[in-house]
Amino acid sequence: MESKTHQVECHNCRLANGCLAKGLDGDEIKQLETIISHKRPLKPSEFLYRQDDQAQSLFVVKSGSFRSTVLDAEGIEHTVDFHLPGELIGLEALQKGLFRGSVEALETASVCELPLAQLSPLSSKIPGLQSQLLHIIGSQFAAQHDRAALLGNHPASEKTARFLLMLSHRYSNLGYSSTEFNLSMPRYHIASFLCLSLETVSRQLGRLKEKGLISVQKRGIHINSLESLKSSI
């Protein structure tokens, strides 16, 4: 993808409080803005990068959403994560300089690109930026732990409820509604992520709806009671 050169204004972005700009003063934000570029919007199913690509940059989701996948030794694709606005993508590449999975757009989506060659020296100059980057890394490791617990030996009904609660928590952390959001990912991607069949996911969402725990309108989800959904686990 070609980068578009235009001024990036982190201080005017509604996602700034959950992004790398959080906690920085005006001058520090201006320094951060100088290294950030915007890519053209990606179309649904278009790849941001592919597994084993050389990592030159990290990315922050500016709009839309993405799906991370990995191919196993048999060439079978597995959905391992979803990425929402304000979330950082590509941190796993900091280990060996390669992306360990592929990332594709679930809908029309855009990102802010953070070149690693410029981000590293800037982080050493701005302690607040380094602290926020470490905070985000720690948060994503914690999220990975939570996802491992989600995918544990639980019945399908519990996995489905936990998945909705995970999205609720992530949307809340990003400043969005914790009870009303769209499932930008199709049901079969959810099934891949939860290691369930498509039919099972559809059936479990239907049962949660029948119990009055959620309302479903196409891809729109409304959690009628967070406490009741938590109690169903």
C-alpha positions in Angstrom: 0.0 0.0 0.0 1.2 3.5 -0.8 1.3 6.0 2.0 -0.5 9.3 1.7 1.5 12.3 2.9 -0.7 14.6 4.9 -0.6 16.1 8.3 -1.6 13.7 11.1 -3.2 15.4 14.0 -3.2 13.1 17.1 -4.4 15.9 19.4 -7.7 16.1 17.4 -8.2 12.3 17.2 -10.9 10.8 19.4 -8.8 7.7 19.9 -5.8 9.6 21.3 -6.6 8.8 24.9 -6.2 5.1 24.3 -3.4 5.3 21.8 0.3 6.2 22.0 -0.4 9.9 22.4 -2.0 9.3 25.8 -0.3 11.3 28.5 1.9 13.3 26.2 2.1 17.1 26.3 1.5 19.3 23.2 5.1 19.4 22.1 5.6 15.6 22.5 2.4 15.0 20.5 3.8 17.2 17.7 7.0 15.1 17.6 4.9 11.9 17.4 2.9 13.3 14.6 6.0 13.8 12.5 6.7 10.1 12.2 3.1 8.9 11.6 1.6 8.4 8.2 -1.8 7.3 7.0 -2.2 4.5 4.4 -5.0 4.6 1.9 -8.2 2.9 3.3 -8.1 -0.9 2.9 -11.1 -2.7 1.3 -12.8 -5.7 3.0 -10.5 -8.8 2.8 -7.5 -6.7 1.8 -4.3 -7.6 3.7 -2.4 -5.1 5.8 0.4 -7.6 5.9 1.0 -11.3 5.5 2.5 -14.0 7.7 6.4 -13.9 7.7 6.5 -10.5 6.0 9.4 -8.3 7.2 8.2 -5.8 9.8 9.0 -2.2 9.0 6.2 -0.6 11.0 3.6 -1.0 13.7 0.0 0.1 13.0 -2.9 1.6 15.0 -6.4 1.0 13.8 -7.9 4.4 12.9 -11.3 3.2 11.6 -12.9 -0.1 10.8 -11.6 -3.5 12.1 -9.2 -6.2 11.2 -8.7 -10.0 11.7 -5.4 -11.7 12.5 -4.9 -15.2 11.2 -2.1 -17.8 11.3 -1.4 -20.8 9.0 -0.4 -24.0 10.8 2.0 -26.6 9.5 -0.7 -28.2 7.5 -1.6 -24.9 5.8 -4.9 -24.5 7.7 -5.9 -21.0 8.6 -6.9 -20.1 12.2 -8.4 -16.8 13.4 -6.4 -15.7 16.4 -7.6 -12.1 17.1 -9.7 -9.2 16.0 -8.5 -5.6 16.1 -10.7 -2.6 16.9 -10.2 1.2 16.5 -7.4 2.5 18.7 -5.7 -0.8 19.1 -2.1 -1.4 18.1 -1.2 -4.2 15.6 2.1 -5.9 14.9 3.7 -6.0 18.3 4.7 -9.6 17.9 7.2 -8.5 15.2 9.3 -6.8 17.8 10.8 -10.2 18.7 12.3 -11.3 15.4 11.4 -8.6 13.0 8.8 -10.7 11.2 5.0 -10.7 11.4 3.9 -14.0 12.9 0.5 -13.9 11.3 -1.5 -12.1 8.6 -3.9 -9.2 9.2 -6.8 -8.4 6.8 -9.5 -5.8 6.9 -13.0 -7.0 7.9 -14.6 -3.9 6.4 -13.4 -0.7 4.9 -10.7 0.3 7.4 -7.7 2.6 7.9 -4.6 2.7 10.0 -1.9 5.0 11.3 1.6 3.7 10.4 4.4 4.0 12.9 7.8 3.2 11.3 9.9 1.2 13.7 13.1 2.9 12.6 11.7 6.2 13.8 9.5 5.0 16.7 12.4 3.4 18.6 14.7 6.5 18.9 11.7 8.8 19.5 10.6 6.6 22.4 14.0 6.9 24.0 13.7 10.7 23.7 10.2 10.9 25.1 9.8 8.9 28.4 6.0 9.3 28.3 5.9 7.7 24.9 8.0 4.8 26.0 5.9 4.3 29.1 2.7 4.3 27.1 4.2 1.8 24.6 5.1 -0.5 27.4 1.7 -0.1 28.9 0.1 -1.1 25.6 2.4 -4.1 25.3 1.5 -5.2 28.8 -2.2 -4.7 28.1 -2.0 -6.8 25.0 -0.2 -9.6 26.8 -2.9 -9.5 29.5 -5.5 -9.7 26.7 -3.8 -12.7 25.2 -4.1 -14.4 28.6 -7.8 -13.6 28.7 -8.2 -15.0 25.2 -6.4 -18.2 26.2 -8.9 -18.5 29.1 -11.8 -17.9 26.7 -10.6 -20.7 24.4 -10.1 -23.1 27.2 -12.2 -26.2 27.9 -15.5 -24.5 28.2 -18.9 -25.4 26.7 -20.0 -23.6 23.6 -22.6 -21.5 25.4 -19.9 -20.2 27.8 -17.4 -19.5 25.0 -20.0 -17.5 23.1 -21.0 -15.4 26.2 -17.4 -14.8 27.0 -16.7 -13.7 23.5 -19.4 -11.0 23.7 -18.2 -9.9 27.1 -14.6 -9.6 25.8 -15.8 -7.4 23.0 -17.9 -5.4 25.5 -14.8 -4.8 27.6 -12.6 -3.8 24.7 -15.2 -1.4 23.3 -15.6 0.1 26.7 -11.8 0.6 27.1 -11.8 2.5 23.8 -14.6 4.8 24.9 -17.4 3.1 23.0 -20.7 1.6 24.4 -20.1 -1.6 26.4 -23.6 -2.9 25.6 -24.3 -1.9 22.0 -21.9 -2.7 19.1 -21.6 -4.3 15.7 -20.0 -7.6 15.1 -17.9 -6.5 12.1 -16.7 -10.1 11.7 -19.0 -12.7 10.1 -20.2 -15.6 12.1 -17.7 -18.1 10.5 -14.8 -16.0 11.6 -16.2 -16.0 15.1 -16.5 -19.8 14.8 -12.9 -20.0 13.7 -11.7 -17.9 16.7 -13.8 -19.9 19.2 -12.9 -23.2 17.7 -16.5 -24.0 17.2 -18.7 -24.8 14.1 -20.6 -22.0 12.3 -23.9 -23.8 13.2 -22.9 -23.9 16.9 -22.1 -20.2 17.1 -25.4 -19.3 15.4 -27.3 -21.6 17.7 -25.7 -20.2 20.8 -26.3 -16.6 19.8 -29.9 -17.6 19.2 -30.2 -19.2 22.7 -28.8 -16.0 24.3 -31.4 -14.0 22.4 -34.2 -16.4 23.5 -33.1 -16.0 27.1 -33.4 -12.2 26.8 -29.7 -11.7 27.5 -29.0 -10.1 24.2 -30.9 -8.6 21.2 -29.6 -9.2 17.7 -30.3 -7.1 14.6 -28.3 -8.5 11.7 -24.7 -7.8 12.9 -25.8 -5.4 15.7 -25.6 -6.7 19.2 -27.3 -5.2 22.3 -26.4 -6.7 25.6 -29.6 -6.3 27.6 -27.9 -6.8 31.0 -24.1 -7.2 31.4 -24.6 -8.7 34.9 -27.1 -11.3 33.6 -24.7 -12.2 30.8 -21.8 -12.6 33.2 -24.0 -14.7 35.5 -24.8 -17.0 32.6 -21.2 -18.2 32.5 
